Amino acid sequence: KGLSLKNAMADDEIADTDMADVDELRATTRMWTSPTFACHRNPMTCTIACCCPCVQFGMNQRMAMQESCVKWTLLWLAPIMLLFLIFRAFAAEPNPSEIIVEIETVAMAAVKKAAPSAPPPMPLPSHSSAAIILMLSAMVITGIVGGIGRRRLRLRYGIAGSSLSDFVCHCCCHCCSLAKEAREIRTQAVQEVLNVADLTSEELEMA
């Protein structure tokens, strides 16, 4: 009776435990099997991550989580495309023609004369400043999206780390982080196969 009571209490505690907390506890047991800047170990993965990171991101989620590669590729592309459209909509077009520049100057002078007290219209950002803003924004977006995927992999394989480190890795070195995660997924897949083989051999010996 005492043992059954203890087992029932243990089952109740497990049922009340949040699965997210369990995953967080699991993700403190081991480190990555390869460093970030070891892309030479798998040149094909490195090439895909550099030339088409959205595809490598989707492939990583497909191999590790058995989820749709297309879904995660589109989730990576969507914010980047939205950012590009915003850039195209609000950035001022480069205009090398001196005639058009003169017309704009005359028009602005006429506006000032007609309404001297009215504030001047807000100028659109130039292409150079808009490109810098676009690049920084893209780094932040890839850091967020890539960090989400990296955290999922850490929880899946019980790798130590934090959400902040996931964001920084993908924000500062997105392609190398994707290649590193692909190597980790392959290493873990091989290890799982070996573990299954060991268990099978042990069962055969016991039989």
Secondary structure by P-SEA (a helix, b strand, c coil): caaaaaaaaaaaaaaaccaaaaaaaaccccccccccccccccaaaaaaaaacaaaaaaaaaaaaccccaaaaaaaaaaaaaaaaaaaaaccccccccaaaaaaaaaaaaaaaaaccccccccccccaaaaaaaaaaaaaaaaaaaaaaaaaaaaaaacccccaaaaaaaaaccaaaaaaaaaaaaaaaaaaaaaaaaaaaaaaaaac
